[in-house]
């Protein structure tokens, strides 16, 4: 009899844990979107000369790392999108290094 109640409690506890996990993932996704928008705005401001152009390599490097980390998150759901994010991240990092050196 006690085992039955224990199993029911554990099942409910797991469901509550999944709910917390989903809420955490939603918050992380929101944070990723906000960071991406900040990188986009900084890149545009740097391109139009509002911000010093010397800030552009830092923005590109951060955006490249951001794309690669985002690809890691997306890989389980959509592999084509993840490959594109990895390639665009590597391209951003390459452009950042190229701008810095030349």
C-alpha positions as CSV (number, residue, x, y, z in Angstrom):
1,X,0.0,0.0,0.0
2,X,2.8,2.5,0.9
3,X,4.6,1.6,-2.3
4,X,1.6,2.7,-4.4
5,X,1.5,6.1,-2.8
6,X,5.3,6.5,-3.1
7,X,5.2,5.7,-6.8
8,X,2.4,8.2,-7.3
9,X,4.4,10.9,-5.4
10,X,7.5,10.2,-7.5
11,X,5.5,10.4,-10.7
12,X,4.1,13.8,-9.6
13,X,7.5,15.0,-8.6
14,X,8.9,14.1,-12.0
15,X,6.2,16.0,-13.7
16,X,6.9,19.1,-11.6
17,X,10.6,18.7,-12.5
18,X,9.8,18.7,-16.2
19,X,7.7,21.8,-15.8
20,X,10.6,23.6,-14.1
21,X,12.9,22.4,-16.9
22,X,10.6,23.7,-19.6
23,X,10.4,27.1,-17.8
24,X,14.2,27.3,-17.6
25,X,14.6,26.4,-21.3
26,X,12.1,29.2,-22.2
27,X,14.1,31.7,-20.1
28,X,17.3,30.6,-21.8
29,X,15.8,30.9,-25.3
30,X,14.6,34.4,-24.4
31,X,18.1,35.3,-23.2
32,X,19.6,33.9,-26.4
33,X,17.2,36.1,-28.5
34,X,18.0,39.2,-26.5
35,X,21.8,38.6,-26.8
36,X,21.4,38.0,-30.6
37,X,19.5,41.3,-31.0
38,X,22.2,43.1,-29.1
39,X,24.9,41.7,-31.4
40,X,22.9,42.7,-34.4
41,X,22.4,46.3,-33.2
42,X,26.1,46.6,-32.3
43,X,27.1,45.3,-35.7
44,X,24.8,47.7,-37.5
45,X,26.0,50.7,-35.4
46,X,29.6,49.7,-36.2
47,X,28.9,49.4,-39.9
48,X,27.2,52.8,-40.1
49,X,30.1,54.5,-38.2
50,X,28.1,55.4,-35.2
51,X,30.3,53.3,-33.1
52,X,34.1,53.2,-33.7
53,X,34.9,50.6,-36.4
54,X,37.5,49.1,-34.0
55,X,34.6,47.5,-32.1
56,X,33.5,45.5,-35.1
57,X,36.0,42.5,-34.7
58,X,34.9,42.1,-31.1
59,X,31.2,42.1,-32.1
60,X,31.9,39.6,-34.9
61,X,33.9,37.3,-32.7
62,X,31.1,37.3,-30.0
63,X,28.5,36.8,-32.7
64,X,30.4,33.8,-34.1
65,X,30.8,32.2,-30.7
66,X,27.1,32.9,-30.1
67,X,26.1,31.2,-33.4
68,X,28.2,28.1,-32.6
69,X,26.7,27.8,-29.1
70,X,23.3,28.3,-30.5
71,X,24.0,25.5,-33.0
72,X,24.8,23.2,-30.2
73,X,21.3,23.8,-28.7
74,X,19.5,23.4,-32.1
75,X,21.4,20.3,-33.2
76,X,19.0,17.8,-31.7
77,X,16.0,19.4,-33.4
78,X,17.2,20.5,-36.8
79,X,20.6,19.3,-38.0
80,X,20.6,21.4,-41.2
81,X,20.0,24.6,-39.2
82,X,22.7,23.6,-36.8
83,X,25.2,23.1,-39.6
84,X,24.3,26.5,-41.1
85,X,24.8,28.2,-37.7
86,X,28.2,26.5,-37.2
87,X,29.3,27.6,-40.7
88,X,28.1,31.2,-40.2
89,X,29.7,31.3,-36.8
90,X,33.0,30.1,-38.2
91,X,32.7,32.6,-41.0
92,X,32.1,35.5,-38.5
93,X,35.1,34.4,-36.5
94,X,37.2,34.3,-39.7
95,X,36.1,37.7,-40.8
96,X,36.8,39.1,-37.3
97,X,40.4,37.7,-37.4
98,X,40.8,38.9,-41.0
99,X,39.7,42.5,-40.1
100,X,42.0,42.5,-37.0
101,X,45.1,41.4,-38.9
102,X,44.7,43.4,-42.1
